[in-house]
Amino acid sequence: MDDLAVVDPRRLQVRGIDVLHIADGSVIPIMISGNIQTPTILIAECAATATLG
């Protein structure tokens, strides 16, 4: 985990703002050489599950 990252990758939460979460491809820590659609959908599904409980 990068201490300088804006988003906490485990909680998808913007550091310093308690109520703001990010669910898009910008939270992927490495460049993906293939299609980015599937990992982005997975991130969104995980964020929805975590948010809704």
PDB file of N, CA, C, O and CB in Angstrom:
ATOM      1  N   MET A   1       0.845  -1.171   0.000  1.00  0.00           N
ATOM      2  CA  MET A   1       0.000   0.000   0.000  1.00  0.00           C
ATOM      3  C   MET A   1       0.896   1.241   0.000  1.00  0.00           C
ATOM      4  O   MET A   1       1.868   1.320   0.751  1.00  0.00           O
ATOM      5  CB  MET A   1      -0.965  -0.006   1.223  1.00  0.00           C
ATOM      6  N   ASP A   2       0.558   2.186  -0.836  1.00  0.00           N
ATOM      7  CA  ASP A   2       1.325   3.418  -0.975  1.00  0.00           C
ATOM      8  C   ASP A   2       0.774   4.474  -0.019  1.00  0.00           C
ATOM      9  O   ASP A   2      -0.404   4.825  -0.086  1.00  0.00           O
ATOM     10  CB  ASP A   2       1.286   3.929  -2.438  1.00  0.00           C
ATOM     11  N   ASP A   3       1.622   4.973   0.859  1.00  0.00           N
ATOM     12  CA  ASP A   3       1.186   5.986   1.826  1.00  0.00           C
ATOM     13  C   ASP A   3       0.859   7.321   1.164  1.00  0.00           C
ATOM     14  O   ASP A   3       0.171   8.151   1.760  1.00  0.00           O
ATOM     15  CB  ASP A   3       2.257   6.191   2.879  1.00  0.00           C
ATOM     16  N   LEU A   4       1.343   7.540  -0.059  1.00  0.00           N
ATOM     17  CA  LEU A   4       1.075   8.792  -0.756  1.00  0.00           C
ATOM     18  C   LEU A   4      -0.156   8.719  -1.660  1.00  0.00           C
ATOM     19  O   LEU A   4      -0.537   9.719  -2.268  1.00  0.00           O
ATOM     20  CB  LEU A   4       2.276   9.184  -1.572  1.00  0.00           C
ATOM     21  N   ALA A   5      -0.773   7.549  -1.750  1.00  0.00           N
ATOM     22  CA  ALA A   5      -1.958   7.389  -2.603  1.00  0.00           C
ATOM     23  C   ALA A   5      -3.139   8.185  -2.039  1.00  0.00           C
ATOM     24  O   ALA A   5      -3.287   8.326  -0.825  1.00  0.00           O
ATOM     25  CB  ALA A   5      -2.335   5.891  -2.734  1.00  0.00           C
ATOM     26  N   VAL A   6      -3.948   8.684  -2.917  1.00  0.00           N
ATOM     27  CA  VAL A   6      -5.110   9.475  -2.519  1.00  0.00           C
ATOM     28  C   VAL A   6      -6.228   8.580  -1.994  1.00  0.00           C
ATOM     29  O   VAL A   6      -6.982   8.969  -1.102  1.00  0.00           O
ATOM     30  CB  VAL A   6      -5.615  10.312  -3.699  1.00  0.00           C
ATOM     31  N   VAL A   7      -6.327   7.366  -2.562  1.00  0.00           N
ATOM     32  CA  VAL A   7      -7.409   6.444  -2.212  1.00  0.00           C
ATOM     33  C   VAL A   7      -6.848   5.243  -1.474  1.00  0.00           C
ATOM     34  O   VAL A   7      -5.839   4.669  -1.884  1.00  0.00           O
ATOM     35  CB  VAL A   7      -8.176   5.990  -3.472  1.00  0.00           C
ATOM     36  N   ASP A   8      -7.502   4.864  -0.386  1.00  0.00           N
ATOM     37  CA  ASP A   8      -7.152   3.649   0.339  1.00  0.00           C
ATOM     38  C   ASP A   8      -7.685   2.469  -0.480  1.00  0.00           C
ATOM     39  O   ASP A   8      -8.900   2.342  -0.631  1.00  0.00           O
ATOM     40  CB  ASP A   8      -7.744   3.656   1.811  1.00  0.00           C
ATOM     41  N   PRO A   9      -6.818   1.603  -1.012  1.00  0.00           N
ATOM     42  CA  PRO A   9      -7.284   0.544  -1.914  1.00  0.00           C
ATOM     43  C   PRO A   9      -8.141  -0.525  -1.241  1.00  0.00           C
ATOM     44  O   PRO A   9      -8.893  -1.216  -1.929  1.00  0.00           O
ATOM     45  CB  PRO A   9      -6.108  -0.112  -2.551  1.00  0.00           C
ATOM     46  N   ARG A  10      -8.055  -0.680   0.037  1.00  0.00           N
ATOM     47  CA  ARG A  10      -8.859  -1.698   0.724  1.00  0.00           C
ATOM     48  C   ARG A  10     -10.285  -1.233   0.950  1.00  0.00           C
ATOM     49  O   ARG A  10     -11.219  -2.028   0.852  1.00  0.00           O
ATOM     50  CB  ARG A  10      -8.224  -2.063   2.055  1.00  0.00           C
ATOM     51  N   ARG A  11     -10.463   0.042   1.251  1.00  0.00           N
ATOM     52  CA  ARG A  11     -11.799   0.570   1.550  1.00  0.00           C
ATOM     53  C   ARG A  11     -12.348   1.450   0.441  1.00  0.00           C
ATOM     54  O   ARG A  11     -13.498   1.884   0.505  1.00  0.00           O
ATOM     55  CB  ARG A  11     -11.766   1.352   2.834  1.00  0.00           C
ATOM     56  N   LEU A  12     -11.522   1.722  -0.593  1.00  0.00           N
ATOM     57  CA  LEU A  12     -11.895   2.600  -1.706  1.00  0.00           C
ATOM     58  C   LEU A  12     -12.357   3.964  -1.208  1.00  0.00           C
ATOM     59  O   LEU A  12     -13.241   4.585  -1.799  1.00  0.00           O
ATOM     60  CB  LEU A  12     -12.996   1.953  -2.547  1.00  0.00           C
ATOM     61  N   GLN A  13     -11.752   4.421  -0.120  1.00  0.00           N
ATOM     62  CA  GLN A  13     -12.134   5.690   0.495  1.00  0.00           C
ATOM     63  C   GLN A  13     -11.027   6.714   0.269  1.00  0.00           C
ATOM     64  O   GLN A  13      -9.841   6.406   0.382  1.00  0.00           O
ATOM     65  CB  GLN A  13     -12.415   5.511   2.014  1.00  0.00           C
ATOM     66  N   VAL A  14     -11.439   7.936  -0.052  1.00  0.00           N
ATOM     67  CA  VAL A  14     -10.486   9.023  -0.223  1.00  0.00           C
ATOM     68  C   VAL A  14      -9.923   9.379   1.145  1.00  0.00           C
ATOM     69  O   VAL A  14     -10.674   9.610   2.093  1.00  0.00           O
ATOM     70  CB  VAL A  14     -11.152  10.263  -0.899  1.00  0.00           C
ATOM     71  N   ARG A  15      -8.617   9.421   1.243  1.00  0.00           N
ATOM     72  CA  ARG A  15      -7.978   9.718   2.528  1.00  0.00           C
ATOM     73  C   ARG A  15      -8.306  11.152   2.955  1.00  0.00           C
ATOM     74  O   ARG A  15      -8.171  12.093   2.173  1.00  0.00           O
ATOM     75  CB  ARG A  15      -6.436   9.515   2.437  1.00  0.00           C
ATOM     76  N   GLY A  16      -8.733  11.296   4.188  1.00  0.00           N
ATOM     77  CA  GLY A  16      -9.047  12.604   4.742  1.00  0.00           C
ATOM     78  C   GLY A  16     -10.496  13.013   4.594  1.00  0.00           C
ATOM     79  O   GLY A  16     -10.925  13.998   5.193  1.00  0.00           O
ATOM     80  N   ILE A  17     -11.269  12.262   3.794  1.00  0.00           N
ATOM     81  CA  ILE A  17     -12.689  12.566   3.627  1.00  0.00           C
ATOM     82  C   ILE A  17     -13.454  11.282   3.936  1.00  0.00           C
ATOM     83  O   ILE A  17     -13.392  10.320   3.169  1.00  0.00           O
ATOM     84  CB  ILE A  17     -13.013  13.103   2.166  1.00  0.00           C
ATOM     85  N   ASP A  18     -14.162  11.265   5.040  1.00  0.00           N
ATOM     86  CA  ASP A  18     -14.789  10.035   5.524  1.00  0.00           C
ATOM     87  C   ASP A  18     -15.934   9.524   4.661  1.00  0.00           C
ATOM     88  O   ASP A  18     -16.169   8.316   4.618  1.00  0.00           O
ATOM     89  CB  ASP A  18     -15.289  10.251   6.899  1.00  0.00           C
ATOM     90  N   VAL A  19     -16.640  10.391   3.983  1.00  0.00           N
ATOM     91  CA  VAL A  19     -17.852   9.967   3.282  1.00  0.00           C
ATOM     92  C   VAL A  19     -17.680   9.852   1.768  1.00  0.00           C
ATOM     93  O   VAL A  19     -18.668   9.669   1.057  1.00  0.00           O
ATOM     94  CB  VAL A  19     -18.960  10.927   3.580  1.00  0.00           C
ATOM     95  N   LEU A  20     -16.459   9.954   1.261  1.00  0.00           N
ATOM     96  CA  LEU A  20     -16.239   9.900  -0.186  1.00  0.00           C
ATOM     97  C   LEU A  20     -15.477   8.640  -0.551  1.00  0.00           C
ATOM     98  O   LEU A  20     -14.364   8.413  -0.077  1.00  0.00           O
ATOM     99  CB  LEU A  20     -15.476  11.147  -0.672  1.00  0.00           C
ATOM    100  N   HIS A  21     -16.085   7.825  -1.398  1.00  0.00           N
ATOM    101  CA  HIS A  21     -15.472   6.588  -1.876  1.00  0.00           C
ATOM    102  C   HIS A  21     -15.315   6.667  -3.393  1.00  0.00           C
ATOM    103  O   HIS A  21     -16.111   7.310  -4.077  1.00  0.00           O
ATOM    104  CB  HIS A  21     -16.325   5.345  -1.468  1.00  0.00           C
ATOM    105  N   ILE A  22     -14.281   6.008  -3.907  1.00  0.00           N
ATOM    106  CA  ILE A  22     -14.000   6.002  -5.340  1.00  0.00           C
ATOM    107  C   ILE A  22     -14.130   4.578  -5.853  1.00  0.00           C
ATOM    108  O   ILE A  22     -13.521   3.664  -5.296  1.00  0.00           O
ATOM    109  CB  ILE A  22     -12.581   6.576  -5.643  1.00  0.00           C
ATOM    110  N   ALA A  23     -14.900   4.377  -6.886  1.00  0.00           N
ATOM    111  CA  ALA A  23     -15.054   3.045  -7.471  1.00  0.00           C
ATOM    112  C   ALA A  23     -14.838   3.143  -8.980  1.00  0.00           C
ATOM    113  O   ALA A  23     -15.788   3.048  -9.757  1.00  0.00           O
ATOM    114  CB  ALA A  23     -16.463   2.445  -7.147  1.00  0.00           C
ATOM    115  N   ASP A  24     -13.593   3.334  -9.386  1.00  0.00           N
ATOM    116  CA  ASP A  24     -13.276   3.356 -10.814  1.00  0.00           C
ATOM    117  C   ASP A  24     -11.867   2.812 -11.037  1.00  0.00           C
ATOM    118  O   ASP A  24     -11.207   2.383 -10.090  1.00  0.00           O
ATOM    119  CB  ASP A  24     -13.403   4.794 -11.386  1.00  0.00           C
ATOM    120  N   GLY A  25     -11.423   2.829 -12.246  1.00  0.00           N
ATOM    121  CA  GLY A  25     -10.135   2.251 -12.603  1.00  0.00           C
ATOM    122  C   GLY A  25      -8.932   2.988 -12.051  1.00  0.00           C
ATOM    123  O   GLY A  25      -7.817   2.471 -12.124  1.00  0.00           O
ATOM    124  N   SER A  26      -9.116   4.160 -11.511  1.00  0.00           N
ATOM    125  CA  SER A  26      -7.972   4.918 -10.993  1.00  0.00           C
ATOM    126  C   SER A  26      -7.366   4.304  -9.733  1.00  0.00           C
ATOM    127  O   SER A  26      -6.259   4.673  -9.340  1.00  0.00           O
ATOM    128  CB  SER A  26      -8.392   6.339 -10.704  1.00  0.00           C
ATOM    129  N   VAL A  27      -8.070   3.381  -9.100  1.00  0.00           N
ATOM    130  CA  VAL A  27      -7.542   2.762  -7.882  1.00  0.00           C
ATOM    131  C   VAL A  27      -6.678   1.536  -8.172  1.00  0.00           C
ATOM    132  O   VAL A  27      -6.120   0.950  -7.244  1.00  0.00           O
ATOM    133  CB  VAL A  27      -8.684   2.371  -6.967  1.00  0.00           C
ATOM    134  N   ILE A  28      -6.558   1.141  -9.427  1.00  0.00           N
ATOM    135  CA  ILE A  28      -5.713   0.002  -9.797  1.00  0.00           C
ATOM    136  C   ILE A  28      -4.254   0.446  -9.690  1.00  0.00           C
ATOM    137  O   ILE A  28      -3.854   1.410 -10.343  1.00  0.00           O
ATOM    138  CB  ILE A  28      -6.046  -0.518 -11.254  1.00  0.00           C
ATOM    139  N   PRO A  29      -3.453  -0.247  -8.872  1.00  0.00           N
ATOM    140  CA  PRO A  29      -2.093   0.227  -8.591  1.00  0.00           C
ATOM    141  C   PRO A  29      -1.090   0.024  -9.717  1.00  0.00           C
ATOM    142  O   PRO A  29      -0.048   0.679  -9.726  1.00  0.00           O
ATOM    143  CB  PRO A  29      -1.586  -0.449  -7.385  1.00  0.00           C
ATOM    144  N   ILE A  30      -1.371  -0.862 -10.667  1.00  0.00           N
ATOM    145  CA  ILE A  30      -0.438  -1.098 -11.774  1.00  0.00           C
ATOM    146  C   ILE A  30      -1.173  -0.958 -13.095  1.00  0.00           C
ATOM    147  O   ILE A  30      -2.394  -1.105 -13.157  1.00  0.00           O
ATOM    148  CB  ILE A  30       0.217  -2.502 -11.663  1.00  0.00           C
ATOM    149  N   MET A  31      -0.423  -0.671 -14.153  1.00  0.00           N
ATOM    150  CA  MET A  31      -1.019  -0.557 -15.480  1.00  0.00           C
ATOM    151  C   MET A  31      -1.390  -1.947 -15.984  1.00  0.00           C
ATOM    152  O   MET A  31      -0.598  -2.883 -15.875  1.00  0.00           O
ATOM    153  CB  MET A  31      -0.049   0.147 -16.469  1.00  0.00           C
ATOM    154  N   ILE A  32      -2.571  -2.077 -16.525  1.00  0.00           N
ATOM    155  CA  ILE A  32      -3.039  -3.338 -17.084  1.00  0.00           C
ATOM    156  C   ILE A  32      -2.858  -3.278 -18.591  1.00  0.00           C
ATOM    157  O   ILE A  32      -3.255  -2.305 -19.233  1.00  0.00           O
ATOM    158  CB  ILE A  32      -4.531  -3.617 -16.704  1.00  0.00           C
ATOM    159  N   SER A  33      -2.258  -4.317 -19.154  1.00  0.00           N
ATOM    160  CA  SER A  33      -1.982  -4.295 -20.584  1.00  0.00           C
ATOM    161  C   SER A  33      -3.178  -4.738 -21.424  1.00  0.00           C
ATOM    162  O   SER A  33      -3.179  -4.555 -22.642  1.00  0.00           O
ATOM    163  CB  SER A  33      -0.799  -5.176 -20.887  1.00  0.00           C
ATOM    164  N   GLY A  34      -4.181  -5.309 -20.796  1.00  0.00           N
ATOM    165  CA  GLY A  34      -5.351  -5.789 -21.528  1.00  0.00           C
ATOM    166  C   GLY A  34      -6.556  -4.896 -21.330  1.00  0.00           C
ATOM    167  O   GLY A  34      -6.426  -3.699 -21.072  1.00  0.00           O
ATOM    168  N   ASN A  35      -7.716  -5.482 -21.452  1.00  0.00           N
ATOM    169  CA  ASN A  35      -8.973  -4.767 -21.307  1.00  0.00           C
ATOM    170  C   ASN A  35      -9.190  -4.380 -19.840  1.00  0.00           C
ATOM    171  O   ASN A  35      -9.086  -5.232 -18.958  1.00  0.00           O
ATOM    172  CB  ASN A  35     -10.148  -5.624 -21.825  1.00  0.00           C
ATOM    173  N   ILE A  36      -9.484  -3.126 -19.577  1.00  0.00           N
ATOM    174  CA  ILE A  36      -9.645  -2.642 -18.203  1.00  0.00           C
ATOM    175  C   ILE A  36     -11.099  -2.692 -17.736  1.00  0.00           C
ATOM    176  O   ILE A  36     -11.386  -2.386 -16.579  1.00  0.00           O
ATOM    177  CB  ILE A  36      -9.123  -1.220 -18.090  1.00  0.00           C
ATOM    178  N   GLN A  37     -12.018  -3.075 -18.624  1.00  0.00           N
ATOM    179  CA  GLN A  37     -13.433  -3.079 -18.275  1.00  0.00           C
ATOM    180  C   GLN A  37     -13.752  -4.075 -17.162  1.00  0.00           C
ATOM    181  O   GLN A  37     -14.449  -3.728 -16.209  1.00  0.00           O
ATOM    182  CB  GLN A  37     -14.265  -3.396 -19.498  1.00  0.00           C
ATOM    183  N   THR A  38     -13.257  -5.294 -17.265  1.00  0.00           N
ATOM    184  CA  THR A  38     -13.579  -6.319 -16.277  1.00  0.00           C
ATOM    185  C   THR A  38     -13.063  -5.977 -14.879  1.00  0.00           C
ATOM    186  O   THR A  38     -13.824  -6.088 -13.918  1.00  0.00           O
ATOM    187  CB  THR A  38     -13.009  -7.645 -16.715  1.00  0.00           C
ATOM    188  N   PRO A  39     -11.789  -5.562 -14.724  1.00  0.00           N
ATOM    189  CA  PRO A  39     -11.341  -5.191 -13.378  1.00  0.00           C
ATOM    190  C   PRO A  39     -12.107  -3.995 -12.805  1.00  0.00           C
ATOM    191  O   PRO A  39     -12.331  -3.924 -11.596  1.00  0.00           O
ATOM    192  CB  PRO A  39      -9.859  -4.877 -13.401  1.00  0.00           C
ATOM    193  N   THR A  40     -12.505  -3.060 -13.664  1.00  0.00           N
ATOM    194  CA  THR A  40     -13.251  -1.894 -13.197  1.00  0.00           C
ATOM    195  C   THR A  40     -14.647  -2.302 -12.717  1.00  0.00           C
ATOM    196  O   THR A  40     -15.134  -1.777 -11.716  1.00  0.00           O
ATOM    197  CB  THR A  40     -13.357  -0.841 -14.317  1.00  0.00           C
ATOM    198  N   ILE A  41     -15.282  -3.221 -13.417  1.00  0.00           N
ATOM    199  CA  ILE A  41     -16.587  -3.723 -12.976  1.00  0.00           C
ATOM    200  C   ILE A  41     -16.452  -4.444 -11.644  1.00  0.00           C
ATOM    201  O   ILE A  41     -17.302  -4.291 -10.768  1.00  0.00           O
ATOM    202  CB  ILE A  41     -17.197  -4.665 -14.034  1.00  0.00           C
ATOM    203  N   LEU A  42     -15.393  -5.228 -11.484  1.00  0.00           N
ATOM    204  CA  LEU A  42     -15.163  -5.929 -10.219  1.00  0.00           C
ATOM    205  C   LEU A  42     -14.955  -4.945  -9.072  1.00  0.00           C
ATOM    206  O   LEU A  42     -15.467  -5.154  -7.972  1.00  0.00           O
ATOM    207  CB  LEU A  42     -13.951  -6.859 -10.338  1.00  0.00           C
ATOM    208  N   ILE A  43     -14.217  -3.888  -9.323  1.00  0.00           N
ATOM    209  CA  ILE A  43     -14.014  -2.848  -8.302  1.00  0.00           C
ATOM    210  C   ILE A  43     -15.356  -2.230  -7.913  1.00  0.00           C
ATOM    211  O   ILE A  43     -15.631  -2.036  -6.729  1.00  0.00           O
ATOM    212  CB  ILE A  43     -13.042  -1.747  -8.819  1.00  0.00           C
ATOM    213  N   ALA A  44     -16.187  -1.923  -8.904  1.00  0.00           N
ATOM    214  CA  ALA A  44     -17.496  -1.329  -8.624  1.00  0.00           C
ATOM    215  C   ALA A  44     -18.396  -2.281  -7.844  1.00  0.00           C
ATOM    216  O   ALA A  44     -19.108  -1.859  -6.933  1.00  0.00           O
ATOM    217  CB  ALA A  44     -18.179  -0.925  -9.925  1.00  0.00           C
ATOM    218  N   GLU A  45     -18.364  -3.570  -8.199  1.00  0.00           N
ATOM    219  CA  GLU A  45     -19.178  -4.545  -7.466  1.00  0.00           C
ATOM    220  C   GLU A  45     -18.720  -4.686  -6.018  1.00  0.00           C
ATOM    221  O   GLU A  45     -19.543  -4.778  -5.108  1.00  0.00           O
ATOM    222  CB  GLU A  45     -19.126  -5.905  -8.159  1.00  0.00           C
ATOM    223  N   CYS A  46     -17.414  -4.703  -5.809  1.00  0.00           N
ATOM    224  CA  CYS A  46     -16.882  -4.794  -4.435  1.00  0.00           C
ATOM    225  C   CYS A  46     -17.240  -3.542  -3.636  1.00  0.00           C
ATOM    226  O   CYS A  46     -17.572  -3.627  -2.454  1.00  0.00           O
ATOM    227  CB  CYS A  46     -15.342  -4.988  -4.455  1.00  0.00           C
ATOM    228  N   ALA A  47     -17.171  -2.390  -4.284  1.00  0.00           N
ATOM    229  CA  ALA A  47     -17.517  -1.138  -3.594  1.00  0.00           C
ATOM    230  C   ALA A  47     -19.000  -1.121  -3.229  1.00  0.00           C
ATOM    231  O   ALA A  47     -19.366  -0.685  -2.138  1.00  0.00           O
ATOM    232  CB  ALA A  47     -17.172   0.086  -4.478  1.00  0.00           C
ATOM    233  N   ALA A  48     -19.853  -1.595  -4.138  1.00  0.00           N
ATOM    234  CA  ALA A  48     -21.295  -1.638  -3.858  1.00  0.00           C
ATOM    235  C   ALA A  48     -21.590  -2.583  -2.702  1.00  0.00           C
ATOM    236  O   ALA A  48     -22.397  -2.266  -1.828  1.00  0.00           O
ATOM    237  CB  ALA A  48     -22.080  -2.074  -5.111  1.00  0.00           C
ATOM    238  N   THR A  49     -20.942  -3.736  -2.697  1.00  0.00           N
ATOM    239  CA  THR A  49     -21.142  -4.700  -1.611  1.00  0.00           C
ATOM    240  C   THR A  49     -20.695  -4.123  -0.281  1.00  0.00           C
ATOM    241  O   THR A  49     -21.384  -4.269   0.728  1.00  0.00           O
ATOM    242  CB  THR A  49     -20.384  -5.998  -1.898  1.00  0.00           C
ATOM    243  N   ALA A  50     -19.534  -3.465  -0.277  1.00  0.00           N
ATOM    244  CA  ALA A  50     -19.022  -2.881   0.972  1.00  0.00           C
ATOM    245  C   ALA A  50     -19.899  -1.739   1.456  1.00  0.00           C
ATOM    246  O   ALA A  50     -20.101  -1.578   2.660  1.00  0.00           O
ATOM    247  CB  ALA A  50     -17.590  -2.385   0.783  1.00  0.00           C
ATOM    248  N   THR A  51     -20.419  -0.950   0.535  1.00  0.00           N
ATOM    249  CA  THR A  51     -21.235   0.203   0.904  1.00  0.00           C
ATOM    250  C   THR A  51     -22.607  -0.225   1.423  1.00  0.00           C
ATOM    251  O   THR A  51     -23.109   0.317   2.408  1.00  0.00           O
ATOM    252  CB  THR A  51     -21.397   1.138  -0.292  1.00  0.00           C
ATOM    253  N   LEU A  52     -23.199  -1.196   0.751  1.00  0.00           N
ATOM    254  CA  LEU A  52     -24.540  -1.630   1.124  1.00  0.00           C
ATOM    255  C   LEU A  52     -24.555  -2.628   2.277  1.00  0.00           C
ATOM    256  O   LEU A  52     -25.590  -2.851   2.905  1.00  0.00           O
ATOM    257  CB  LEU A  52     -25.219  -2.233  -0.064  1.00  0.00           C
ATOM    258  N   GLY A  53     -23.416  -3.217   2.542  1.00  0.00           N
ATOM    259  CA  GLY A  53     -23.305  -4.132   3.667  1.00  0.00           C
ATOM    260  C   GLY A  53     -23.654  -5.484   3.352  1.00  0.00           C
ATOM    261  O   GLY A  53     -23.601  -6.354   4.222  1.00  0.00           O
TER     262      GLY A  53
END
